């Protein structure tokens, strides 16, 4: 076997934390990690949020972000320990030998510069190519990555392409300087499944065609299994298990790895509707103020007490816009919303306090949905005081009951959001919604920002709370695994229209319309060769057409 391109030995990474009211102190984030990466191979780094995946990936560029420091060990790239390199050598390393693809291309590109200027910048600065040759190489990569109009797409600005296209442009940016190693940091996590499959195909084929080595960082084991040769499972800065993709997927040895492989094992039987709908969306057509085009077209759905309606579709299909109409944030142009037997005012300002109490919402990003200066008790207690006038001991007792319901307990009542994990923050948001005793809760992508094991726990909690409280959920998501796990009814949305609607069994059973078929076939499966099968099937379908 040849000398590893990347050799990591005893890697330790730490940071200084500044807790309120305490002295600053150092903590360890990564605890002595070892691995090798051969030229042309792909190593998947997988684990829950906070496992150290991105921190290790960035260490391969001798970089620690946000005050993170490499405190021990060795990182060898192309036969030299880069931790002993001087500043000039590190500048040549980054953007030359090692490049990086971040999770959010939209946040990484400069909106004021054309795409082509940003894609070729590192290659030209590193003197790998002349400007003309770099642009020629960029266009070849655009074509290889399946971008439309590869000769001219670089002349657009970042906002003039879709999210999936911009992520592929960022992959072209990383490959343009002909690096030896690319660090892919959650490159498809923020994408819907149909876009994700296109980007995943493009990345896999680009790695194969260019022969570049890669670290592929993700919390989705089904995704990493499609592009990696080996997988390292991480947890709390330690290596849990390290082996080939086949061994990790089909014969995991450690309990934590086994839990990752078996995640989303929720069995939820579809329930029959009972009584009248708690929500009826009737002939809703809507557009945003100041625009000429409708974004929702004659939408009709019903949600029954104690049931879950999953609204599913790709980005831009109208899922969150429908939620805005239901909550009164976007008055519809046509149609009406009936809730709990009464017609709701189309505008939020016209709704009663009872309307507001009975229809609650849980947001995707728990981080920005809570006031960081308020304790958990204050956050959960606000609806108790606002809707029911609770104060003092009565309010505190109800807060404790809600904390018990979400499986946190009284110990969390005086904590601040910064002292909670991502999953704990989302549980607090759930408790805040339940505090109002609602008839219905809109859950807007509430698990998409969480790693699989934490998301699994949140879904199980929601189903358990539904049994206790008899609350109805409108669950907005692009994750088909979530839909299968929790829904009773499904509405598939595409370009502002309900494409397919009905009970879970009916909607997920053939024959399918073309879009639903595409959506279902794009959900990554936990098996080797799945991506190759999808690529082959699509090529056959294209040839047949």
N, C-alpha and C positions, 0 to 999 in steps of 0.2 A: 504493500500500500504506500502511496506517495505521502510526502510530508503534508500535514494538514495546512489548509489555507488559513484557518482560524483555530488557534489552540488557546483554551482558557484553563487556567490552573489556580485553584484556591481563591477564586474571585470573591472579594468582600466589598460591600458597598454600604455606606452609612449616610446619615444626615443629622443635622442639629435641629431639634424641635424646641418651640417656645410656648409651652402650655401656659394658659392664663393663671397668674398668681404664683407661678413656680419659676425656679431658675432654669435657664436653657440647659438642655443636656443632649448628648449624642445617643442615637439609636442605630441598630444594625438593620439594614433592609435585605441584604443578600449575604448568606452565610457560607462562604467557601464552596462555590460552584465550580465544577470541572466538566468540560466537554471538548470535542474536536469536530471540525467541519472540513470535509475534503473538498477540493475544487469540483465545481459542477454539481454538488449535492445540496439538498435542502433539509435543514433541521427545523422542525416545528417546536416552538416554545409555547406551552399551554398551561393554563391554571386560572384560578379565580382572580378577581380584581385585587390588587395589592400583593400578588404573588412574586413580583419582581421581574416579570417578563420584559417589559419595555426598558426597565433600568438596565438589564443585562444586555439587551440589544444595543442600546446606546453606548454601553461600555466597550463594544467592539469598535467604536469610533473614538475611544478615549474621552467620552463625554458624559457628564452628569448634569442633568437639568434640575432647575429649581433648588439649588443648594445641595444637591446630592453629590457625594464624594466617593471616589474609588479609594478604599482604605487599605486594601491588601490584595495579594495575588498577582498573577501575570496574565496579560492579554497579548498573544503573539499573532501578528498578521504578516503573512508572507515571510516567515522566518525571523522576524524581529519583535522584541517586546516593546509595544507602542507606548507603554506606561513610562518608558525611559527615553522616549523620543522628545526632541526639542519642538518648539512652537512651529518652526518652519516645516518640519516633517509632518506634524499633525495636520497642518493646512493642506499639504499635498495628499494626505490620507483621505480626509473628508472631501467628498465630491469627486475624488479621483479613484482610489482603490476601493473605498467603501462609500456607498450611497444609501439614502434613506427614503422610504415611502411612508408618509404618516397616515393616520386614520382619516383625517378630514382634509381632503384636497382643497375644499372651498376656503378653509382657514389658512392654508399654506401658500396659496398663490397670491401674488400681488394683483389686486383688482385693476390697477391703473396701467399694467403692462400687458402686452400681447402674449399669448401662450408660447409662441415660438421663441420669443426673446428669453423667457424664463427656462424653457426646456434646454436651450443650448448654452446657457450661461456658464454652468460648471465646466462643461467640456471645453469651452473656449478659454476660460480663466485658468484651467489646469494645463492649457497648451496641449491638449490631447488632439484637437482638431482646429483647423481654421474655421472662421465663421461660416463660410460657404459649405465646407465639408460637414460641419456640425448640423447645419440646417438640412442638408441632404440626408444625413443619418437620421435626424429627427423624423423626417417624412417617411422614411423606410419603416421606422418604429411605429409611427401612427398607423401605417397600413397593416403591419404585423399584429398590432393590438386591436385591429378591427374598428378603428375610428372612421366615421364617414368623411368623405372628401379629404383624404389624407394630405393632398398637395396644398390645401388651402385652410384647413381647420386651425393651423397654428396662427393664422392672421386674426383669429377671433380673440376677444377678451374672455377671462374666466367665466363671467356671468352669462356669456352667450352660448355655453354648452351645458349639457345635463350633468348631474352629479356623477353618474357612472362614466360618462365621457371624460370628465375632469380627472377622475381617479386614474383612468388609463393614461391621460396626459402626464400625470405625475409619475406613473411607471415608466413612461418614455423618458421623462426628465432624469430618473434614476439610472436608466440603462444607457443614455446617450454618451456618457464619458467612457463607456466600455469598462465598468468597474469589475473587480474580482469578486466582490461581495455586495449584495443588496440586503438591507434590513427592511422587511415589510412589517409595519406595525399596525395590526388590525386594519388592513386595507379595504376590507369589504364589510366590516361590522355596521357601518352607518348606512348601508345600501339595502333596498328592498330585494327580495329573493330573485326576481327576474333580472334585475340589474346586476346583482351579485354573481349570478352564474356566468354572465358575459365577461365580467371583470376577472373572475376566477379562471375561466378558460384562457383569457388573454394573458394573464400572469403565468399560468402553467406553460403555455406554448412559448412565451418569450423566454422563460428560464431554460426550457429545452433547446430552443433555437440558438440562444446566445452562449450557452454553456456557463453562465454565471452561477456562483454559489449564493445561497440565500438563507437568512434566518427569517422564518415566517411566524410572527407573533399573533396569537388569537386566543379567545376563550372558547371557541367552537371546535370541538374535537372532530365533528363530521367534516368541517371545512379543511382543517389542517391535514386530515387523512388523505385528501385528494391531491395535495401538492408536495407533501414531504416524503423524504426517504426514511428519516428517523424522527422520533418525538421525545422531547424531554418534558416531563410533567413537573411543574413547580407548585409549591405552596409555602407561603410565608417566608420566601427567600431561600428555601431549601429544595434540593432535588428529591422528588418523591420516587420517580421511576424514569428510566432512560432506556430506550430500545428501538427496534425497527417499528414501522407503522403496523405491520402485520401482528407483531407481538403485543403492542399496546392496545390495538383494537380487539384482537381475537383472543388474547390470553393475558390480560392485565394481572399483575401479581399483587399490587398494593390495594388496600381497601379504598383509598381516595380515588385512584385511577378507575377502579371498578364502578364507583359512584358516578364518575364523569361519563363512562361508557353507557351506563344504564339510565342516565338522566332523561326526563320527560317520559317517565313510565306511569304517569297518571292515567287512571282508568275512570272516565266519567260517562255514565250512561245518560243518553239523551232523554230529557224529561218531557212529558206531554204538557201542553198549555193548560192552565186552570183559570177559570173566570174570564173576565174581560182584560184586554191589554192595559198595562200601566202606561204604555207609550204607544201612540199611533202617529207615524209620520205620513202625511197625506199629500201627495202630488207636489212635493217641494221642488221648486226651481229657484236658484239663487245665483247672484253674481256679486263680486266685490265692488264697493263704491268707486265710481270714477272709471270703471272698465266697461267694455262693450259686449263682453261675452259671458254667457252663463257657465258657472263651474259645477252646478248641480242641475240635473235634468229630470224632472218628474219622478222624484225618489219616493218610494212607498215601502215602509217596513213597520212591523209591530213587535213589541217586546212585552212579554207576560210576567206577572209577579213570580219571583223566585227563579227566573230563568236567566240564561246568558245568551245574548245575541252578539255574535262576533261579526264585526264589519272589517272585511279584509280586502286588500288590494295594494298595488304598487304605489310609490310616492307620486303624488299628483292625481290620484284617482278620485279624491273627494272625501276621504274618510274623516279627516279632522275638520273639514269645512262643514260636513253634516253635523258634527258635534257642536260647532259654533252656532249653527242655526238652532239646534235643539236647546242650547243654553241661552239663546237670545242675544248673543254677541254679533250675529249677522242676520238681520231680518230678511226673510225670504221674499223673492219677487212674486212668487205664486205659492199657493198651498197653505196648510196650517198644521200645527202640532197640537194633538190632544194628549193631555197628561192627567192621569188619575181621574178621568171622567170629565175634565174641563178643558176648554180651549185656552192655550197659553197665549199671552201677549207675545207678538212676534219680536218685540224689543225688550231687552232686559229691564230697562227703566220702568216698564209698565207691569212688571210681575210683582206679586204679593210676597210678603215674607214667608208665607207657607209654601209658595211655589219654589222659592229659593231653598228652603229647608229640605223639601222632599226630593229635590233633584240636585245631587252633589257630583263632584268631579275629582278624580285623582289624576295627577299630571305625570308626564313621562319623566321629567327631570326633578327628582325629589330635592336635589341640591338647591334649586332656585325657587322651589315651591314653599320653602319655609324661611321665616325670618331668622337669620343666624344669631341675632341678639336675644332671642326668646328661648326659654327652656321648653323641653318637651311638654311639661305640664301646662305651660301657658298656651302653647300651640294647640293642644287638644282641648283645653278648657275654653277657648274663645267661642266656639259654636255652642257650648253648653250655656254660657252666659248670655250670648246674643239671642238664641232661640228659646231658651227655657228659663232664663233669669237665675240660673244656679249660681250660688256663691258659697264661700267658706268650706265647711266640712262636707257639705252635700256634694259640691263640685269636685273636691279632691277625691272623695270616695268613688264618684263616677269615672274620673280620670284613671284611677287605679284599676277599676273593673275593665275599662277599655284597654289599658296596657296589658292586663292579663289575657284578654281576648286575642290580642295580636302577638301573644307569647313573648313579651318583653318583661313585664313585671314592674313593681313599684320602684325598684332601684333606678329606673330610667327617668323618673319624673323630674329630677332637677338637672338632667344633662342638657347640653346644648347640641345643635345639629352637628357641629364640627367634631363632637366626641362619638359620633355614630358611624357605623359602616353604611354602605349604599343600601343594603337590604333592610337594615334597621330604620333608616330614614324613610324608605318607602312604606314600612309598616306603620310608622307614625302618621304619615299622610293618609293611610287607610283608616287609622283610628280617628283622625280628625273628621273624615267624611262620615264615619259611622256615628260620631257623637251627635250629629244632627238628626239621627233616626230617619234616614231617607227611605223613600220607596224605591229609588233607582240611583245608581252610581255610574257615571261615564268613566271608564278606565282607558285613558289615551296613551297607548304604547307603554304601559306601566312596568313592563319587564324588559324592554329592549335595551336599556342601558346597564342591565345587570348580567353577571356571569351566570352560566346555566344552572349551577346548584342553588344559588341564591334565588334565581328566577323561579325555579321549581318549587322552592319553599313558599314563595309569595303566592304562586298559583294555588297550591294546596291550601294555604291560609284563606284565600278568597273563597274557594269552594266550601270550606268548613264554615266560614262566616255567613255564607249565603244560606246554608241550612239553618243556622241559628236565628238570623235576622229576617229571613225570607225576602231579602233585597234582590232587585233585578240589576243585572250588569249589562251595559252596552260596552263591549270590549273592542276597542280599535287596535288593530295590529297588522303587521305585514308578515308575521311569523306563523306559518301554517302548522308547525308543531304545537304552538300554543292554542291555535284554533281547535285542533283535534282533541287537545287535552281538556278543554274547559267548556266548549260551547254546547248549547242545545239547538240553536238556529244560527245560520250563517247567511250574510249578505255579501256577495262578491261584487266589488265596485271597480269600474273601469271607465276612465274619462268622464267622471261625474254621473254615471248611470249605474243602476243596479243590474249587473250582468246575469246574476244567478242568485236565487233566494229560496230558502226553505229550511227544513230540519237538517241537522248535521249529516245524518245517514244519507238522505236524498242528495244533498249538495255534493258530498264527497264520493258519490257513486256514479259510474259512467251510465250513459254517454255524456261527455263533457262538451261544452262549447270550447272554441279554440283558446280563449284567454284563460279560462279556468284550468284547462289541460296544461297550458304553459306554466301557470302559477304552481300547480301541484307537482309538475315534473321538475321544477327548479329548486325544490326543498332538498338540501344536501342530506344524503343518507350515510349512516355509519357503516360503510362497507368499502372495501378496496375496489378501485376500478369504476366507481359510480360516475365520476366526472367523464371518464373516457366513453362510457356507455351513452351518456347524455349527448356528448359531442357527436358520436357516431350516429345516433338516432336523428339528430337535427340535420346532419349532412344528408342522410337518406331522405328525410322529408323534403329538404331543399331540392335534391335531385329529382324527387318525384313530382315536385311542382314545376 
